[in-house]
Each structure stands twice: as structure tokens, then as C-alpha cells.
Amino acid sequence: EVQLVESGGGLVQAGGSLRLSCAASGFTHDDYAIGWFRQAPGKEREGVSCISSGDGSTYYAESVKGRFTISSDSGKNTVYLQMNSLKPEDTAVYYCAYSWVGICSAVHGPKLETYDSWGQGTQVTVSS
């Protein structure tokens, strides 16, 4: 059973930074993907970024490209999302998730239907 725990959310002013962490355990194969999703009040959950364990490929949604960076530390089984130049529209609950099929590339971003396990989420609030 895959277990995911997010941390690092909080309240920050516009232009500030936060670093989210996703601690993972229980993986049973090598070629998987970890995605970051977010859901703002009244909106659908959307894919923000992902990283493939197979080849290290990454994806960023256009709305965060150039501001967010995804990375991993295999020794700690942890994936990070560094968020810089935050905007009020980034306010949402952020979730990390695991995809067994492991599809993630520059053009194939995280899709809800391909992610199998989810963390509980961490709140990010950006004030104007």
C-alpha cells in the first residue's frame, strides 16, 4: 500500500515562496510517477506538475511554468515542489499523488484518472 504525506503549506504574501514536501512509502516497482495537484474553492482539481521515476521527466502546467520546480530525493523517498513568485490565484489545497503507470513527460502531464494513491493535502494561501 502506497502512503503519501504532504507538508509545507501555509500563508504567504504575493511574491513569496513555499516548499512543499511529499514523503512516500510502500512502492513496489520502479517506473512510477509522482504528481502535484491543486484544488481551489469552487474549482476542479488540476494537475500542476509531475516527475517520472523512470527517466526523471518533468511537466509543469503553463500557469506555474518558470515559477515552480519539482524535484526528488530518492534517499528520503521524498518529492518536493518549490513554489516561487506566488500569486493569489495559486491559493488552493495542494495534493501529491502516485501513478503506477508512471506517465509523465513535458507533454503528458498528470491526469486524475491515472493517479492511484493520494495524500491528505496541504493548504496554500497567498495574500495580495
PyMOL CGO cylinders between C-alpha atoms (Angstrom):
from pymol import cmd
from pymol.cgo import CYLINDER

trace = [
    CYLINDER, 0.00, 0.00, 0.00, 1.42, 3.37, -1.07, 0.3, 1, 1, 1, 1, 1, 1,
    CYLINDER, 1.42, 3.37, -1.07, 1.34, 6.05, 1.62, 0.3, 1, 1, 1, 1, 1, 1,
    CYLINDER, 1.34, 6.05, 1.62, 1.82, 9.77, 0.88, 0.3, 1, 1, 1, 1, 1, 1,
    CYLINDER, 1.82, 9.77, 0.88, 2.10, 12.63, 3.37, 0.3, 1, 1, 1, 1, 1, 1,
    CYLINDER, 2.10, 12.63, 3.37, 2.27, 16.29, 2.30, 0.3, 1, 1, 1, 1, 1, 1,
    CYLINDER, 2.27, 16.29, 2.30, 3.71, 19.13, 4.35, 0.3, 1, 1, 1, 1, 1, 1,
    CYLINDER, 3.71, 19.13, 4.35, 4.95, 22.69, 3.91, 0.3, 1, 1, 1, 1, 1, 1,
    CYLINDER, 4.95, 22.69, 3.91, 1.78, 24.62, 3.19, 0.3, 1, 1, 1, 1, 1, 1,
    CYLINDER, 1.78, 24.62, 3.19, 0.95, 27.89, 4.87, 0.3, 1, 1, 1, 1, 1, 1,
    CYLINDER, 0.95, 27.89, 4.87, 0.13, 31.56, 4.46, 0.3, 1, 1, 1, 1, 1, 1,
    CYLINDER, 0.13, 31.56, 4.46, 2.44, 33.72, 2.36, 0.3, 1, 1, 1, 1, 1, 1,
    CYLINDER, 2.44, 33.72, 2.36, 2.26, 37.15, 0.73, 0.3, 1, 1, 1, 1, 1, 1,
    CYLINDER, 2.26, 37.15, 0.73, 2.19, 37.53, -3.04, 0.3, 1, 1, 1, 1, 1, 1,
    CYLINDER, 2.19, 37.53, -3.04, 5.70, 37.23, -4.42, 0.3, 1, 1, 1, 1, 1, 1,
    CYLINDER, 5.70, 37.23, -4.42, 6.81, 34.93, -1.63, 0.3, 1, 1, 1, 1, 1, 1,
    CYLINDER, 6.81, 34.93, -1.63, 7.89, 31.30, -1.67, 0.3, 1, 1, 1, 1, 1, 1,
    CYLINDER, 7.89, 31.30, -1.67, 6.95, 27.96, -0.15, 0.3, 1, 1, 1, 1, 1, 1,
    CYLINDER, 6.95, 27.96, -0.15, 8.44, 24.49, -0.44, 0.3, 1, 1, 1, 1, 1, 1,
    CYLINDER, 8.44, 24.49, -0.44, 6.03, 21.56, -0.30, 0.3, 1, 1, 1, 1, 1, 1,
    CYLINDER, 6.03, 21.56, -0.30, 7.19, 18.06, 0.59, 0.3, 1, 1, 1, 1, 1, 1,
    CYLINDER, 7.19, 18.06, 0.59, 5.65, 14.69, -0.21, 0.3, 1, 1, 1, 1, 1, 1,
    CYLINDER, 5.65, 14.69, -0.21, 7.00, 11.78, 1.82, 0.3, 1, 1, 1, 1, 1, 1,
    CYLINDER, 7.00, 11.78, 1.82, 6.21, 8.45, 0.19, 0.3, 1, 1, 1, 1, 1, 1,
    CYLINDER, 6.21, 8.45, 0.19, 6.43, 4.80, 1.20, 0.3, 1, 1, 1, 1, 1, 1,
    CYLINDER, 6.43, 4.80, 1.20, 5.17, 1.39, 0.11, 0.3, 1, 1, 1, 1, 1, 1,
    CYLINDER, 5.17, 1.39, 0.11, 6.27, 1.48, -3.55, 0.3, 1, 1, 1, 1, 1, 1,
    CYLINDER, 6.27, 1.48, -3.55, 6.51, -1.96, -5.18, 0.3, 1, 1, 1, 1, 1, 1,
    CYLINDER, 6.51, -1.96, -5.18, 8.01, -1.16, -8.60, 0.3, 1, 1, 1, 1, 1, 1,
    CYLINDER, 8.01, -1.16, -8.60, 10.46, 1.31, -10.11, 0.3, 1, 1, 1, 1, 1, 1,
    CYLINDER, 10.46, 1.31, -10.11, 8.73, 3.06, -13.04, 0.3, 1, 1, 1, 1, 1, 1,
    CYLINDER, 8.73, 3.06, -13.04, 6.10, 5.26, -11.44, 0.3, 1, 1, 1, 1, 1, 1,
    CYLINDER, 6.10, 5.26, -11.44, 5.28, 8.97, -11.31, 0.3, 1, 1, 1, 1, 1, 1,
    CYLINDER, 5.28, 8.97, -11.31, 4.54, 11.45, -8.56, 0.3, 1, 1, 1, 1, 1, 1,
    CYLINDER, 4.54, 11.45, -8.56, 2.23, 14.34, -9.36, 0.3, 1, 1, 1, 1, 1, 1,
    CYLINDER, 2.23, 14.34, -9.36, 1.22, 17.54, -7.64, 0.3, 1, 1, 1, 1, 1, 1,
    CYLINDER, 1.22, 17.54, -7.64, -2.38, 18.66, -7.99, 0.3, 1, 1, 1, 1, 1, 1,
    CYLINDER, -2.38, 18.66, -7.99, -4.29, 21.58, -6.53, 0.3, 1, 1, 1, 1, 1, 1,
    CYLINDER, -4.29, 21.58, -6.53, -7.92, 22.43, -5.93, 0.3, 1, 1, 1, 1, 1, 1,
    CYLINDER, -7.92, 22.43, -5.93, -9.21, 25.93, -5.26, 0.3, 1, 1, 1, 1, 1, 1,
    CYLINDER, -9.21, 25.93, -5.26, -12.65, 26.60, -3.77, 0.3, 1, 1, 1, 1, 1, 1,
    CYLINDER, -12.65, 26.60, -3.77, -15.37, 26.01, -6.35, 0.3, 1, 1, 1, 1, 1, 1,
    CYLINDER, -15.37, 26.01, -6.35, -12.94, 24.67, -8.96, 0.3, 1, 1, 1, 1, 1, 1,
    CYLINDER, -12.94, 24.67, -8.96, -11.94, 21.25, -10.27, 0.3, 1, 1, 1, 1, 1, 1,
    CYLINDER, -11.94, 21.25, -10.27, -8.75, 19.57, -9.14, 0.3, 1, 1, 1, 1, 1, 1,
    CYLINDER, -8.75, 19.57, -9.14, -6.00, 20.32, -11.66, 0.3, 1, 1, 1, 1, 1, 1,
    CYLINDER, -6.00, 20.32, -11.66, -2.58, 18.90, -12.37, 0.3, 1, 1, 1, 1, 1, 1,
    CYLINDER, -2.58, 18.90, -12.37, 0.27, 21.27, -11.53, 0.3, 1, 1, 1, 1, 1, 1,
    CYLINDER, 0.27, 21.27, -11.53, 3.44, 19.23, -12.01, 0.3, 1, 1, 1, 1, 1, 1,
    CYLINDER, 3.44, 19.23, -12.01, 4.77, 15.68, -12.11, 0.3, 1, 1, 1, 1, 1, 1,
    CYLINDER, 4.77, 15.68, -12.11, 8.03, 13.75, -12.18, 0.3, 1, 1, 1, 1, 1, 1,
    CYLINDER, 8.03, 13.75, -12.18, 8.78, 10.29, -13.57, 0.3, 1, 1, 1, 1, 1, 1,
    CYLINDER, 8.78, 10.29, -13.57, 10.94, 7.89, -11.58, 0.3, 1, 1, 1, 1, 1, 1,
    CYLINDER, 10.94, 7.89, -11.58, 11.91, 6.06, -14.78, 0.3, 1, 1, 1, 1, 1, 1,
    CYLINDER, 11.91, 6.06, -14.78, 13.75, 8.82, -16.63, 0.3, 1, 1, 1, 1, 1, 1,
    CYLINDER, 13.75, 8.82, -16.63, 13.29, 11.92, -14.48, 0.3, 1, 1, 1, 1, 1, 1,
    CYLINDER, 13.29, 11.92, -14.48, 11.00, 13.64, -16.97, 0.3, 1, 1, 1, 1, 1, 1,
    CYLINDER, 11.00, 13.64, -16.97, 9.01, 16.53, -15.56, 0.3, 1, 1, 1, 1, 1, 1,
    CYLINDER, 9.01, 16.53, -15.56, 5.93, 18.50, -16.50, 0.3, 1, 1, 1, 1, 1, 1,
    CYLINDER, 5.93, 18.50, -16.50, 4.64, 21.92, -15.48, 0.3, 1, 1, 1, 1, 1, 1,
    CYLINDER, 4.64, 21.92, -15.48, 1.27, 23.48, -16.12, 0.3, 1, 1, 1, 1, 1, 1,
    CYLINDER, 1.27, 23.48, -16.12, 1.51, 26.69, -18.12, 0.3, 1, 1, 1, 1, 1, 1,
    CYLINDER, 1.51, 26.69, -18.12, 0.18, 28.68, -15.18, 0.3, 1, 1, 1, 1, 1, 1,
    CYLINDER, 0.18, 28.68, -15.18, 3.17, 27.73, -13.00, 0.3, 1, 1, 1, 1, 1, 1,
    CYLINDER, 3.17, 27.73, -13.00, 5.95, 27.26, -15.56, 0.3, 1, 1, 1, 1, 1, 1,
    CYLINDER, 5.95, 27.26, -15.56, 9.01, 29.29, -14.64, 0.3, 1, 1, 1, 1, 1, 1,
    CYLINDER, 9.01, 29.29, -14.64, 7.84, 29.73, -11.04, 0.3, 1, 1, 1, 1, 1, 1,
    CYLINDER, 7.84, 29.73, -11.04, 7.54, 26.17, -9.66, 0.3, 1, 1, 1, 1, 1, 1,
    CYLINDER, 7.54, 26.17, -9.66, 10.19, 23.43, -9.64, 0.3, 1, 1, 1, 1, 1, 1,
    CYLINDER, 10.19, 23.43, -9.64, 9.64, 19.75, -8.87, 0.3, 1, 1, 1, 1, 1, 1,
    CYLINDER, 9.64, 19.75, -8.87, 12.48, 17.61, -7.55, 0.3, 1, 1, 1, 1, 1, 1,
    CYLINDER, 12.48, 17.61, -7.55, 13.07, 14.34, -5.71, 0.3, 1, 1, 1, 1, 1, 1,
    CYLINDER, 13.07, 14.34, -5.71, 15.37, 12.90, -3.08, 0.3, 1, 1, 1, 1, 1, 1,
    CYLINDER, 15.37, 12.90, -3.08, 15.37, 9.13, -3.55, 0.3, 1, 1, 1, 1, 1, 1,
    CYLINDER, 15.37, 9.13, -3.55, 17.35, 8.59, -0.35, 0.3, 1, 1, 1, 1, 1, 1,
    CYLINDER, 17.35, 8.59, -0.35, 14.48, 10.11, 1.63, 0.3, 1, 1, 1, 1, 1, 1,
    CYLINDER, 14.48, 10.11, 1.63, 11.69, 8.87, -0.67, 0.3, 1, 1, 1, 1, 1, 1,
    CYLINDER, 11.69, 8.87, -0.67, 10.52, 12.46, -0.89, 0.3, 1, 1, 1, 1, 1, 1,
    CYLINDER, 10.52, 12.46, -0.89, 9.32, 14.70, -3.72, 0.3, 1, 1, 1, 1, 1, 1,
    CYLINDER, 9.32, 14.70, -3.72, 9.39, 18.47, -3.39, 0.3, 1, 1, 1, 1, 1, 1,
    CYLINDER, 9.39, 18.47, -3.39, 7.58, 21.33, -5.06, 0.3, 1, 1, 1, 1, 1, 1,
    CYLINDER, 7.58, 21.33, -5.06, 9.43, 24.62, -4.76, 0.3, 1, 1, 1, 1, 1, 1,
    CYLINDER, 9.43, 24.62, -4.76, 6.98, 27.45, -5.37, 0.3, 1, 1, 1, 1, 1, 1,
    CYLINDER, 6.98, 27.45, -5.37, 8.38, 30.92, -6.05, 0.3, 1, 1, 1, 1, 1, 1,
    CYLINDER, 8.38, 30.92, -6.05, 6.78, 34.22, -7.07, 0.3, 1, 1, 1, 1, 1, 1,
    CYLINDER, 6.78, 34.22, -7.07, 3.49, 33.06, -5.63, 0.3, 1, 1, 1, 1, 1, 1,
    CYLINDER, 3.49, 33.06, -5.63, 0.28, 34.71, -6.78, 0.3, 1, 1, 1, 1, 1, 1,
    CYLINDER, 0.28, 34.71, -6.78, -3.15, 34.90, -5.12, 0.3, 1, 1, 1, 1, 1, 1,
    CYLINDER, -3.15, 34.90, -5.12, -4.50, 32.58, -7.82, 0.3, 1, 1, 1, 1, 1, 1,
    CYLINDER, -4.50, 32.58, -7.82, -2.14, 29.88, -6.53, 0.3, 1, 1, 1, 1, 1, 1,
    CYLINDER, -2.14, 29.88, -6.53, -4.27, 29.64, -3.39, 0.3, 1, 1, 1, 1, 1, 1,
    CYLINDER, -4.27, 29.64, -3.39, -5.57, 26.06, -3.12, 0.3, 1, 1, 1, 1, 1, 1,
    CYLINDER, -5.57, 26.06, -3.12, -5.24, 22.77, -1.31, 0.3, 1, 1, 1, 1, 1, 1,
    CYLINDER, -5.24, 22.77, -1.31, -2.22, 21.02, -2.80, 0.3, 1, 1, 1, 1, 1, 1,
    CYLINDER, -2.22, 21.02, -2.80, -2.11, 17.22, -3.07, 0.3, 1, 1, 1, 1, 1, 1,
    CYLINDER, -2.11, 17.22, -3.07, 0.63, 14.82, -4.04, 0.3, 1, 1, 1, 1, 1, 1,
    CYLINDER, 0.63, 14.82, -4.04, -0.34, 11.58, -5.74, 0.3, 1, 1, 1, 1, 1, 1,
    CYLINDER, -0.34, 11.58, -5.74, 1.19, 8.35, -7.08, 0.3, 1, 1, 1, 1, 1, 1,
    CYLINDER, 1.19, 8.35, -7.08, 0.68, 6.88, -10.54, 0.3, 1, 1, 1, 1, 1, 1,
    CYLINDER, 0.68, 6.88, -10.54, 1.55, 3.21, -11.03, 0.3, 1, 1, 1, 1, 1, 1,
    CYLINDER, 1.55, 3.21, -11.03, 1.60, 3.56, -14.84, 0.3, 1, 1, 1, 1, 1, 1,
    CYLINDER, 1.60, 3.56, -14.84, 4.16, 6.33, -14.47, 0.3, 1, 1, 1, 1, 1, 1,
    CYLINDER, 4.16, 6.33, -14.47, 3.22, 8.53, -17.43, 0.3, 1, 1, 1, 1, 1, 1,
    CYLINDER, 3.22, 8.53, -17.43, 4.81, 11.94, -17.05, 0.3, 1, 1, 1, 1, 1, 1,
    CYLINDER, 4.81, 11.94, -17.05, 6.67, 13.98, -19.64, 0.3, 1, 1, 1, 1, 1, 1,
    CYLINDER, 6.67, 13.98, -19.64, 6.95, 17.52, -20.93, 0.3, 1, 1, 1, 1, 1, 1,
    CYLINDER, 6.95, 17.52, -20.93, 3.75, 16.97, -22.94, 0.3, 1, 1, 1, 1, 1, 1,
    CYLINDER, 3.75, 16.97, -22.94, 1.96, 14.33, -20.83, 0.3, 1, 1, 1, 1, 1, 1,
    CYLINDER, 1.96, 14.33, -20.83, 1.12, 15.95, -17.55, 0.3, 1, 1, 1, 1, 1, 1,
    CYLINDER, 1.12, 15.95, -17.55, -0.60, 14.44, -14.52, 0.3, 1, 1, 1, 1, 1, 1,
    CYLINDER, -0.60, 14.44, -14.52, -4.12, 13.21, -15.25, 0.3, 1, 1, 1, 1, 1, 1,
    CYLINDER, -4.12, 13.21, -15.25, -6.51, 12.49, -12.40, 0.3, 1, 1, 1, 1, 1, 1,
    CYLINDER, -6.51, 12.49, -12.40, -7.60, 9.15, -13.85, 0.3, 1, 1, 1, 1, 1, 1,
    CYLINDER, -7.60, 9.15, -13.85, -4.05, 7.75, -13.91, 0.3, 1, 1, 1, 1, 1, 1,
    CYLINDER, -4.05, 7.75, -13.91, -3.21, 8.51, -10.26, 0.3, 1, 1, 1, 1, 1, 1,
    CYLINDER, -3.21, 8.51, -10.26, -3.89, 5.73, -7.80, 0.3, 1, 1, 1, 1, 1, 1,
    CYLINDER, -3.89, 5.73, -7.80, -2.92, 6.95, -4.32, 0.3, 1, 1, 1, 1, 1, 1,
    CYLINDER, -2.92, 6.95, -4.32, -3.30, 10.37, -2.73, 0.3, 1, 1, 1, 1, 1, 1,
    CYLINDER, -3.30, 10.37, -2.73, -2.08, 12.33, 0.25, 0.3, 1, 1, 1, 1, 1, 1,
    CYLINDER, -2.08, 12.33, 0.25, -4.38, 14.28, 2.53, 0.3, 1, 1, 1, 1, 1, 1,
    CYLINDER, -4.38, 14.28, 2.53, -3.46, 17.69, 1.09, 0.3, 1, 1, 1, 1, 1, 1,
    CYLINDER, -3.46, 17.69, 1.09, -1.85, 20.83, 2.46, 0.3, 1, 1, 1, 1, 1, 1,
    CYLINDER, -1.85, 20.83, 2.46, -3.35, 24.33, 2.33, 0.3, 1, 1, 1, 1, 1, 1,
    CYLINDER, -3.35, 24.33, 2.33, -1.51, 27.10, 0.49, 0.3, 1, 1, 1, 1, 1, 1,
    CYLINDER, -1.51, 27.10, 0.49, -2.89, 30.61, 0.89, 0.3, 1, 1, 1, 1, 1, 1,
    CYLINDER, -2.89, 30.61, 0.89, -1.37, 33.58, -0.95, 0.3, 1, 1, 1, 1, 1, 1,
    CYLINDER, -1.37, 33.58, -0.95, -2.47, 37.04, 0.15, 0.3, 1, 1, 1, 1, 1, 1,
    CYLINDER, -2.47, 37.04, 0.15, -2.48, 40.05, -2.16, 0.3, 1, 1, 1, 1, 1, 1,
]
cmd.load_cgo(trace, "trace")
